[in-house]
Amino acid sequence: MTSKFLMPIAGGHLTRQVGGCACLGLALVFAGVHDTAEAATHMQIEGGRSYMDSYGAHAVFAEATLSERPIGSSRFTWAPDIAAGWIDRRSIEHFQHCRYSVDKASWILAGGVRLRAGSDRDWYHPLFFSFQPALHSGTTMALSSAYQFVSTLGWQARRFSFQIRHISNGSLRGPNRGETMALVGIGFDLP
């Protein structure tokens, strides 16, 4: 017996259909954007190198983080975080005839939350962790399903940021090599 969230595939294995969950997550983040339309938004343009195994490619992202909100009465805060990005194609001879190629660039749309600890006065407040479900434009050896999960650990000052980002589908489908990147960003606040 299977539910609408589980689907049988070859060999009788079950795989979770998380495409609907990713869409729901993005919808909740965009709903948070509506609620904070009058709050300050921090925009960033980020660039760097992304690696699948040891094969590099250029990566560019635009990211918007809305104002922080406290999590209960704790010292932790969360903020809606939306990103759109592009990862360049790769030309790797021994992957040319595989089911999942590497010769396509990927466009990515992600939405989730950014978590921080402390207040603006604390030395560690610029450190953050974010998690976002994401959708992308086409399957590759690194991003082998339409849905992905984006995890980012970073440091953000007022104008500059540095972050390590990993994108993968959590081994839910395909080869799942993932993309791991180092990004440097320049940002500004919108009113």
Secondary structure, DSSP 8 states (H G I E B T S, - for coil): ---TTEEE-GGG-EEE--HHHHHHHHHHHHHHHHHTTTS-EEEEEEEEEEEETTEEEEEEEEEEEE--EE-TTSSEEEEEEEEEEEE-----GGGTTSSS-S-S-EEEEEEEEEEEES-TTSTTTTEEEEEEEEEESS--SSS-SSEEEEEEEEEE-SSEEEEEEEEE-TTSSS----EEEEEEEEEEEE-
